[in-house]
Amino acid sequence: MAITVFAADHGVVAEGVSAYPQAVTREMLRNFLSGGAAISVLARAIGARLEVVDVGVVEPLRDCGGLVVARAGAGTAN
């Protein structure tokens, strides 16, 4: 059993409509991979493998093991 989380940023954040800046996406990836996020805890509780995929984070991680990189770009346009 596996749970897959796909992460990317959207450009609409430039309009001030997002609660968090794009830098938070990068930190959430770190949290997923280190086992600290709620989805990480749920995956462990049910014995599922957690797969984290970067499909377009503006600031990509280069130093985190376990991250699947399948980038379509660096976020989206506004």
C-alpha positions in Angstrom: 0.0 0.0 0.0 1.2 3.5 -0.8 0.2 7.1 -0.4 1.6 9.6 -3.0 1.8 13.3 -2.4 2.4 15.5 -5.4 3.8 19.0 -4.6 3.9 22.1 -6.8 3.5 25.9 -6.5 1.0 28.1 -8.3 1.7 31.6 -9.6 -1.6 33.1 -8.3 0.2 33.6 -5.0 1.5 36.9 -6.6 -2.1 38.2 -6.2 -1.9 38.0 -2.4 -4.7 35.3 -2.2 -2.6 32.6 -0.7 -2.4 32.2 3.1 1.3 31.2 2.8 4.2 32.1 0.6 5.7 29.6 -1.9 8.6 29.0 0.4 6.3 27.0 2.7 5.9 24.3 0.0 9.6 23.6 0.1 9.4 23.3 3.9 6.4 21.0 3.7 8.3 18.7 1.4 11.0 18.5 4.1 8.4 17.8 6.7 6.8 15.0 4.6 10.1 13.4 4.0 11.3 13.6 7.7 8.1 12.0 8.9 6.7 15.0 10.7 3.6 15.8 8.6 0.2 14.5 9.4 0.2 12.4 6.2 3.5 10.9 7.3 2.0 9.8 10.6 -1.1 8.4 8.9 1.0 6.5 6.4 3.0 4.9 9.2 -0.2 4.1 11.2 -1.6 2.1 8.3 1.7 0.6 7.2 1.7 2.5 3.9 4.8 3.7 2.0 4.7 7.5 1.6 6.0 8.7 -1.8 6.6 12.4 -2.2 6.9 13.8 -5.7 8.1 17.3 -6.7 6.1 18.1 -9.9 6.9 21.8 -9.8 8.0 23.4 -6.6 9.4 26.9 -7.3 12.4 26.3 -5.0 13.4 22.6 -5.6 15.0 20.5 -2.9 18.3 19.1 -3.9 19.4 17.7 -0.5 16.6 15.4 0.5 16.7 11.7 0.1 13.5 9.9 -0.9 12.1 12.7 -2.9 10.9 11.7 -6.4 11.6 14.5 -8.9 9.3 14.7 -11.8 9.2 18.4 -12.4 7.0 19.9 -15.1 8.5 23.3 -14.4 9.1 25.8 -11.5 5.6 26.4 -10.5 2.9 27.9 -12.8 2.4 31.3 -14.3 0.0 33.7 -12.5 
